[in-house]
Amino acid sequence: MPLPPFVPFPPAKLRKQIDPSEWTAFISAWSSLTRAYTALPEQDFATQVLRQETKAGEFLLSFVRYASQANGRFMETEAEKSLKQSCLALVLRLRKLNLERQLKIVTPSFIEDLCLLYAESPALRDVADDLWRKCRKTSEAEVSAWKHAKIESLTSFSAKAGSKMQDKLIRLVVCVKTSPSIGSFLMEGSDFLDACLAAWKGLEGKDSRRVAVIAFYCLAGLIEDEPKNISLLWDHLYTLKMDYAERKDQKELPSLLEQLLETTPLLEQLEKEDLADHGRGQTTLQAMQKIVETSGLQRFRTPSKSDKKGKGRATDTADEEIYIHKMSLITQVQELFPALEPSRILQLLHEYHDDPESVIAYLLDNPPSPSKPNTHSNPSLQSLPTVSEALTKLLPHPPYISQLPIRKNIYDNEDLATLDPTRLHKGHKTDTPNLQTPSTSTKAAILSALAAFDSDSDERDDTYDIDDVGGTVDTTVGLDKDDNDNEETLYLAWKSTPELFTRDTTTRRSKPRAELKEKTGLTDESIEGWALMLSRDTRQQQRLERRFSVFTGQQSELQSSNWKAPDQTSDYGNDGATGEVLRHATDRGRGGRLRGRGPWRGGQGRGGGANAGDAGGSSGQKIANERRKKDTNKSSRANHNRRDQRARKISRAGFPV
């Protein structure tokens, strides 16, 4: 006796119009019929399934499509979970007998939905790989169109994409993770990897990490799929390495290769493979290891398995089934039906997949009776706590207040104890407003005094001028000769011809400007800028005037302060007598001509004669040498340390300019 045929699974729009009790009966019927077909012997199973009236292929296609798009809301009841398991058993039975082609279920969309629905099943990997290989043999055009659609979705994906585009990205992640054959197929050619790189540049956050996960599982599929395609793997890794080098030169965001090395076990998986016969692979692997070291990336490490045996404290599973968002849904329904019990609303929300509009529509068609007991109770829902109990547990507990006795003493009634805390202040307070903020007149007087003050108006200290220092001060310490020459040249030119510093084309092309540029080695902009800054700074003008007009500060020779005899050719007078007197001005010995009275007094002296100095027993040259020694030794008999120390101090700091 043949079994009843299958009825295709209804679409989502039609599903919302079905009563919850009827829907539960439909699920139970589908589950029982699927188990009945699976329990048949092989020969009877093939005969029954291949009948045209059975429509087993249409049922599987519609069920897998509906369940994969339900986002986890379908497998909530025990009947729905049982139907899911029986459908997987039916697919395994069809694959074992090679009947899937005849039922026309070997399509890329069916395999994608199957991977998404049974991603946690350990038996699905072999099933998906086998179905994908058969699909490539039977419908190559359909497979190519599916790949082209995935590439277009990746290329057009952006950070502002909607939830539908994000769902497509998630579906692709689960698909390539479940089946290495699909990932290996997508990596054939360079178009899919180029699409991943294009999507990576325009995304950030979770979406960018999903693109990296897709690229990783596709690259891993080249190793895990049979046969392995190692050569194509090195080609794609080289492309990623070139993209990394390009983004590094442009100083852009991290590249896709850096994300793969840091968040996926790509490098660890490559190191485990046997690359002895692939010299190019060794070079690429070493380059990737160098990228990890030089870029400061945290290399991904596979977490070790936990040694915990699950012997910790048990958790309350009942509270985990109550979510905060259901409280708001219950409140929406109670606004229209305040007399309805929260447990009944929770049950209806559970049956209608948390859709408050469907629950309200059902209650309007079937108004609840106040005296009628709750006949729609479900055993799985009776174990859940009521909404009031769940709300009580979710509310924050009040803080614990200690009930210690209040201490009393003799100071309870004092003014300080009963005073308002806002009236207390710490520290001193200024009572006079005038002291807190100075008056306007006081401020004006202070500002005018500061404006009239000149830091350079101090009295000049001429105690130690440069001529009195004794030649021990180096006036060139800390000065740059080139800068001083340029400044002197510029200042003298500015003083004589200010028009030479005008900013116009005629002045710049003039001969005097060219000569000034040649002397100083400066450009036109520097010369004009120097003149502009000097015209704004009157103090600088005064300093330059004192420096280059009165005292230059650049002595080429330091004269000695010791006394020396006048030169014999000195021109004190035009007559020969005066010159003769000056030539013998040092003859101060007893019996000499002048007797030390200066060149204009004394006449011939007491001894008389032109050679009276020789009559005293010593020549004039000897007397001059003795007096020079006398002047040299004066420092040992007088206090000149103060002058010398002052001279050393000035030599370190430099003369005032």
Sequence and secondary structure as in RCSB ss.txt:
>XXXX:A:sequence
MPLPPFVPFPPAKLRKQIDPSEWTAFISAWSSLTRAYTALPEQDFATQVLRQETKAGEFLLSFVRYASQANGRFM
ETEAEKSLKQSCLALVLRLRKLNLERQLKIVTPSFIEDLCLLYAESPALRDVADDLWRKCRKTSEAEVSAWKHAK
IESLTSFSAKAGSKMQDKLIRLVVCVKTSPSIGSFLMEGSDFLDACLAAWKGLEGKDSRRVAVIAFYCLAGLIED
EPKNISLLWDHLYTLKMDYAERKDQKELPSLLEQLLETTPLLEQLEKEDLADHGRGQTTLQAMQKIVETSGLQRF
RTPSKSDKKGKGRATDTADEEIYIHKMSLITQVQELFPALEPSRILQLLHEYHDDPESVIAYLLDNPPSPSKPNT
HSNPSLQSLPTVSEALTKLLPHPPYISQLPIRKNIYDNEDLATLDPTRLHKGHKTDTPNLQTPSTSTKAAILSAL
AAFDSDSDERDDTYDIDDVGGTVDTTVGLDKDDNDNEETLYLAWKSTPELFTRDTTTRRSKPRAELKEKTGLTDE
SIEGWALMLSRDTRQQQRLERRFSVFTGQQSELQSSNWKAPDQTSDYGNDGATGEVLRHATDRGRGGRLRGRGPW
RGGQGRGGGANAGDAGGSSGQKIANERRKKDTNKSSRANHNRRDQRARKISRAGFPV
>XXXX:A:secstr
           HHHHTTS HHHHHHHHHHHHHHHHHHHTS HHHHHHHHTSTTT HHHHHHHHHHHHHTSTTSST
TSHHHHHHHHHHHHHHHHHHHTT TTTTT   HHHHHHHHHHTTT TTHHHHHHHHHHHHHHH HHHHHHHHHHH
HHHHHT  TT  HHHHHHHHHHHHHHHH HHHHHHHTSSSHHHHHHHHHHHT  THHHHHHHHHHHHHHHHHHHS
SS  HHHHHHHHHHHHHHHHHHHHTT S  HHHHHHHHSSHHHHHHHS  TT HHHHHHHHHHHHHHHHTT    
         S S    HHHHT  HHHHHHHHHHHHH TTS HHHHHHHHHHTTS HHHHHHHHHHS   SSS   
   HHHHTS  HHHHHHHHS              TTTTSHHHHS GGG   S     HHHHS  HHHHHHHHHHH
HH  TT S    TT TTTS S   TTTT  HHHHHHHHHHHHHHHH GGGG  SHHHHTSHHHHHHHHHH   HH
HHHHHHHHHHH HHHHHHHHIIIII  S  SS    S     TT  S SSHHHHHHHHTTT  STTSSSTTS TT
S TTTTT STTHHHHTTS HHHHHHHHHHHHHTHHHHS  HHHHHHHHHHHHH    
